[in-house]
Amino acid sequence: LVVNDEGEFTGILSVRSVRPGMFEKGLDNLVLAKDISQPAVPISLQDSLYEALMKFVEVDYGQIPVIDQEEPGKILGFLTHEDLMRAYRNEIVRRKGEMED
């Protein structure tokens, strides 16, 4: 995560953005997180599964921060792609069970 001086979430470092310079000698003191961070693409607790899925499609991250809608700079946790797929599966199973009743 990349935060500003006030501690607010402003971006994310992906493995893809960090990997090219990880082993470059002399870059450890020259590269700043803000220079290689990706834009913040968070979701909130009020977002639907579909909205979360669309965020994953948009950014191709393995996880997306979940923020407090009242305090957008406050991170509540992370939603992984696996978590999202599990939630979709659970919802499908639940709906299928309702149809059989």
Secondary structure, DSSP 8 states (H G I E B T S, - for coil): -EE-TTS-EEEE--HHHHGGGTT-TT-TTT--HHHH-EE---EETT--HHHHHHHHHHH--SEEEEE-SSSTT-EEEEEEHHHHHHHHHHHHHHHHHHHH-
